Amino acid sequence: MIKRSFFGFAKPNVQYERADIFPMRQEIPAPAQVTFLADVPYERADLLTIQTGDAVGSGQKIQPVNGNPAYVTAAAGGVISSISSHIGNFGKKYTAITIDVDKDAVVDTQLQEAGKELTMGTIADLLRCVPGGLPDGLFNGSDALDTIVVQGADEDLLGITQPYIVKQEMSSLKQGVALLQKVTGAKRVVLTVPFSMASEGGASGAEVKTLSPKYPAANPRLIARDCLGITIPAGSTCEAAGICFISAEAVAALGKAYETGTIPNRKIITVVKRSGEKMLVSAVIGTPAGDVLAACSETLNANDRFVFGGPMTGSAAVSESDPVGVDTDIIIVQDSAALPAVVDRSCINCGECVRMCPANVPVNILIRYLAAGEYSDAVDQCDLLSCIECGLCAFVCPVNIPIFQYIKLGKYEFASLNTAEADDA
């Protein structure tokens, strides 16, 4: 929802929708094939620890590249049918592992063998890939971890995945909160919930903070400032300040894993159809996005677009075969007729982006540096690293400049330049 001032000088008020009434969840059957993307490049076949034809158990840890700790968890068992390179955003390389699903595949027992006394080492070794995904910040420098923030509200607009978990899976969430408190030693565990769910989080055992209905209140940097009283400096991270953000779904999945001795394999996804109708679906991690859309009776026509993520910060998918990942909270279908034209336009200095920016970045000047490829100047002169990547600037731009994408690219290129300089030093 967006409310604009009559005179046009005040900031438009972009708000989250209420998230206390949910559609019925639809269970999607396990597909014929699942694909998992391991966060390691596939460069040489002789370095692989797996090969096509290998049998894989349900819940089995697959560490595909010898000497690299990156792994995926097989959400469904069967036989490996292909191993290939997958290119993600900004050229990031993954190892894609596709499994032909066998519903009679054995269930991996590593977690059961670990017993009830789970440690951070066990969680890092076996449970990083639970639905929702566990962030690296939970394991990197845990001695400095002061506060865990359990996100019970979706960061982007239209999402209702995390509030649904708070509403429907409180028992598992409470168990996960207790487990995290025990194994991390964090001084503080905070659960953030939408403004319309103020009374829902009290049973979690965590300290509850209610978020403003105004977007982007669920952004981690704004939560750190508004709920914890900690301002994250430009160029720094929440982890450096001792704060780790974890989705409510991941915390509930930890609770389930602890109780059952098995690793949960289904992801809850908010699907927004072209009509605007929202559906909640439960899909096995690794399910092709096309299967999810088909189960929602949504067919992609020529030039339609579907997006992984919300309308403000999501990324357009390349193919219907792109798999559901541990962090896939929202899938949006956009009708080709409703998409804005892709044209090369220049900034008209209307100031809408500047008025909307929560970080007070001079976006109208910043975009000029970014368009020119002057990334270091964008950091030094226009405070690029202060951007919290909420997407409001692109949302209000009257000439449809893809400002958010320019900013993401600018940060990526600046980091690459710094890395190259450090390597040459």
Secondary structure, DSSP 8 states (H G I E B T S, - for coil): -EE--SSS-S--EEB----S----EEE----SEEEEEESS----GGGBS--TT-EE-BT-EE--BTT----EE-SS-EEEEEEEEEE-GGG-EEEEEEEEE-TT--B--HHHHH-S---HHHHHHH-TTSTT---GGGTTTGGG--EEEEE-S-SSTT--HHHHHHHH-HHHHHHHHHHHHHHH--SEEEEEE-GGGTTTGGGGSSEEEE--SBTTTTSHHHHHHHTT-----TT--TGGGTEEEEEHHHHHHHHHHHHHSS---EEEEEEE-TTS-EEEEEEETT-BHHHHHHHTT----TT-EEEES-TTT-EE-S-TT-B--TT--EEEEE-GGGS------------HHHHH-TT---HHHHHHHHHTT-HHHHHHHH-GGG-----HHHHH-TT---HHHHHHHHHHHHHHHHHHHHHH-
